[in-house]
Amino acid sequence: MPSQYIDRGIIKWAPFDALVGYGAMIREMKLRLGKKDKPILSDDQYEELNRKLSLAVLQGIDVEIEYFFEGYIRTTFGKIRKLDRVLGWIILDTFERIQASDITDIIY
């Protein structure tokens, strides 16, 4: 009579986690491989972003902002509270500050 197979679950993978720092190294490597260069926008794209930004400020519209940060495209949501044109910051109603030069897209 054949014996019933009993799965050892996570225990069978324990030897791979025995090397100190191996797991952390794999996570860091995956993080680095996912990084990308900052997208280069055309003059037309900058004009469109400027138009959307002005409209969002004047009408108080909630916007979704996609921006580049440390190798990744991130997304945030909110109303634009203040534009700091001297330092180039956009401050949202959540007090999140985004560098205007890092913005890749604004969605209403």
Secondary structure as GFF3:
##gff-version 3
##sequence-region A 1 108
A	DSSP	three_ten_helix	9	17	.	.	.	ID=ss1
A	DSSP	alpha_helix	22	33	.	.	.	ID=ss2
A	DSSP	alpha_helix	43	59	.	.	.	ID=ss3
A	DSSP	beta_strand	62	69	.	.	.	ID=ss4
A	DSSP	beta_strand	72	84	.	.	.	ID=ss5
A	DSSP	beta_strand	89	92	.	.	.	ID=ss6
A	DSSP	beta_strand	97	99	.	.	.	ID=ss7
A	DSSP	three_ten_helix	100	102	.	.	.	ID=ss8
A	DSSP	beta_strand	103	107	.	.	.	ID=ss9
###
